[in-house]
């Protein structure tokens, strides 16, 4: 099974690195997702899933990894909160963020309506995970309220996705070992599901943005080509 073999090769290459280096890289990626908006380039959950898969092979300790991911998520988001509180409106002018102004305004509006609940929910969406702490800081949400919701989300997300990667890594070895027609069909179904989920979420986001713009006809998107 070629796909499984490629993934196995990647994991084998990562296992050549020292466990300490693996821990540091995963911490940095999860921390930077919201602290420096690294999530716009590489979603932190990707690093967490890979780390969990590496842990399934015994190269790093799964319990230590869970702790590192949770701590990195909470600290990184706290930094993002204070960055947003102080420099939020300047950051909105960054090119990588400016073209998502509609999504940001919609998220900020939902944050003001739902408060800490929206902070918790945002942890499980790649875009919101990258911007939610900064938006919370901009909205002047009390840090204690933000911290409780953020810590709860970081705990559930961090442990959940690390264990998901761990289980996926264990299953990968079985898929590679039993390279049968059934295994190929299963892999094809999994890939198809994630592709469908990606396009469905994009379509849903576009529909939500269109509906939000219809409710806010005076909003300036900043797009010179917009009518």
C-alpha positions in Angstrom: 0.0 0.0 0.0 1.9 3.0 -1.3 0.2 5.8 0.7 0.8 3.9 4.0 4.4 3.2 3.0 5.0 6.9 2.4 3.5 7.9 5.7 5.6 5.2 7.4 8.7 6.6 5.7 7.9 10.1 7.0 7.4 8.7 10.6 10.7 6.7 10.3 12.5 9.9 9.3 11.1 11.8 12.2 12.2 9.0 14.6 15.8 9.7 13.6 15.5 13.0 15.4 16.0 13.1 19.2 12.9 12.9 21.4 13.8 16.3 22.9 13.9 17.9 19.5 10.5 16.4 18.6 9.0 17.8 21.8 10.5 21.3 21.1 9.3 21.4 17.5 5.7 20.4 18.4 5.6 22.8 21.4 6.8 25.7 19.1 4.3 24.9 16.4 1.3 24.7 18.8 2.5 27.7 20.7 3.0 29.8 17.6 -0.4 28.9 16.1 -2.1 31.8 17.9 0.8 33.6 19.5 2.3 34.7 16.1 -0.6 33.6 13.8 1.4 30.6 12.5 -1.9 28.8 12.2 -2.5 30.6 8.9 0.4 28.7 7.4 0.4 25.4 9.3 -2.5 24.3 11.6 -1.2 23.2 15.0 -3.3 20.0 14.9 -1.2 18.7 12.0 1.9 18.8 14.3 -0.1 17.2 17.1 -1.4 14.4 15.0 2.1 13.6 13.7 3.5 13.8 17.2 0.9 11.3 18.4 1.7 9.0 15.5 5.4 9.1 16.5 4.5 8.4 20.1 2.6 5.2 18.9 6.0 3.9 17.9 7.6 4.5 21.3 9.9 7.3 20.2 8.4 9.9 22.5 6.2 9.4 25.6 2.5 9.9 24.9 1.8 11.3 28.4 4.6 13.8 28.2 3.5 14.8 24.7 -0.1 15.4 25.8 1.2 17.6 28.6 3.4 19.6 26.2 0.6 20.1 23.7 -1.9 21.3 26.3 0.6 23.7 27.9 1.8 25.1 24.6 -1.8 25.6 23.5 -2.8 27.5 26.7 0.4 29.6 26.8 0.4 30.4 23.1 -3.2 31.5 23.2 -2.5 33.7 26.3 0.2 35.4 24.4 -2.1 35.8 21.4 -4.7 37.4 23.8 -2.3 40.1 25.0 -1.0 40.7 21.5 -4.5 41.2 20.3 -5.3 43.4 23.3 -2.4 45.8 22.5 -1.9 45.5 18.8 -5.1 44.0 17.5 -6.2 46.8 15.1 -2.7 47.1 13.6 -2.6 43.3 13.0 -5.9 43.5 11.1 -4.0 45.3 8.5 -1.5 42.5 7.8 -2.0 41.1 4.2 -2.4 37.5 5.4 -5.3 38.6 7.7 -6.8 41.5 5.7 -8.4 39.4 3.0 -10.3 37.5 5.8 -11.9 40.7 7.2 -15.4 39.4 6.7 -14.7 36.2 8.6 -12.9 38.2 11.3 -15.7 40.6 11.8 -18.2 37.8 11.9 -16.1 35.9 14.4 -15.7 39.1 16.5 -19.5 39.6 16.5 -20.1 36.0 17.6 -17.5 36.4 20.3 -19.3 39.4 21.7 -22.6 37.5 21.7 -21.4 34.1 23.1 -18.3 35.1 25.1 -16.3 32.3 26.7 -18.4 29.6 25.0 -17.2 30.8 21.6 -13.6 30.8 22.8 -14.0 27.1 23.7 -15.7 26.2 20.4 -13.1 28.2 18.4 -10.4 25.8 19.6 -11.7 23.1 17.3 -11.7 25.2 14.1 -8.3 25.9 12.4 -9.1 29.5 11.4 -10.7 30.5 14.7 -8.0 28.7 16.7 -5.4 31.1 15.1 -7.4 34.3 15.6 -9.7 33.7 18.6 -7.1 34.7 21.3 -6.3 38.0 19.5 -10.0 38.8 18.9 -10.7 38.1 22.6 -8.0 40.6 23.5 -9.4 43.1 21.1 -12.9 42.7 22.4 -11.6 43.5 26.0 -13.0 40.2 27.3 -11.8 39.8 30.9 -8.6 37.7 30.8 -9.8 35.4 33.6 -13.0 34.5 31.6 -10.9 33.9 28.5 -8.3 31.8 30.4 -10.9 29.4 31.8 -12.6 28.8 28.5 -9.2 28.7 26.6 -7.7 26.2 29.1 -10.7 23.9 28.9 -10.6 24.0 25.1 -6.8 23.5 25.1 -7.1 20.5 27.5 -9.8 18.7 25.4 -8.2 19.6 22.1 -4.7 18.8 23.1 -5.3 15.4 24.6 -7.9 14.5 22.0 -5.9 15.2 19.0 -2.7 13.7 20.5 -4.5 10.5 21.2 -6.1 10.5 17.8 -2.7 10.7 16.2 -1.5 7.9 18.5 -4.4 5.7 17.4 -3.9 6.6 13.8 -0.2 5.7 14.0 -1.1 2.3 15.5 -3.6 1.7 12.8 -1.2 2.7 10.1 1.1 -0.2 10.9 -1.8 -2.6 10.5 -2.9 -1.0 7.2 0.6 -1.4 5.8 0.8 -5.0 7.1 -2.6 -6.0 5.6 -2.3 -4.4 2.2 -5.5 -5.9 0.9 -8.3 -4.7 -1.3 -10.4 -4.0 1.7 -7.6 -1.9 3.2 -7.3 0.1 -0.1 -11.1 0.7 -0.1 -11.0 1.8 3.5 -8.2 4.2 2.8 -9.9 5.6 -0.3 -13.1 6.2 1.8 -11.1 8.0 4.5 -9.4 10.3 1.9 -12.7 10.9 0.1 -14.3 11.9 3.4 -11.7 14.4 4.3 -11.7 16.0 0.8 -15.5 16.2 1.0 -15.3 17.7 4.5 -12.8 20.3 3.3 -15.0 21.5 0.3 -18.1 21.4 2.4 -16.6 23.6 5.1 -15.4 26.0 2.4 -18.8 26.2 0.9 -20.4 26.7 4.3 -18.0 29.5 5.1 -18.7 31.3 1.8 -22.5 31.0 2.5 -22.1 32.3 6.0 -20.0 35.3 4.7 -22.6 36.1 2.1 -25.4 36.0 4.7 -23.3 38.2 7.1 -22.6 40.7 4.3 -26.3 40.8 3.4 -27.0 41.8 7.0 -24.2 44.4 7.0 -24.5 46.1 3.6 -22.3 49.1 4.8 -19.3 46.9 5.7 -16.1 47.7 3.8 -14.4 44.5 2.8 -11.3 46.3 1.8 -11.4 44.6 -1.6 -11.0 47.3 -4.4 -12.7 44.9 -6.9 -15.8 44.5 -4.7 -18.9 46.1 -6.2 
